[in-house]
């Protein structure tokens, strides 16, 4: 089975690429997520599932 390119060139670009430091990620505040759920379920009276528009 023929290969697409020689194996001697494998991995050269990745090893030459400079490593970037990952940015710190912060999770959303749980209080705000719970507030959104409360509004959707109780204030708008939406039911669970795909038919949430049918009130």
DAURCOR-V942837 format. One record per backbone hydrogen bond with DSSP energy under -1.0 kcal/mol. CO is the residue of the C=O (numbers start at 1). NH is the residue of the N-H. If there is no record, write none. Layout:
BEGIN
{{CO,NH} {CO,NH}}
END
This chain:
BEGIN
{{3,5} {9,12} {11,15} {12,16} {13,17} {29,33} {30,34} {31,35} {32,36} {33,37} {34,38} {35,39} {36,40} {37,41} {38,42} {38,43} {39,44} {40,46} {53,55}}
END
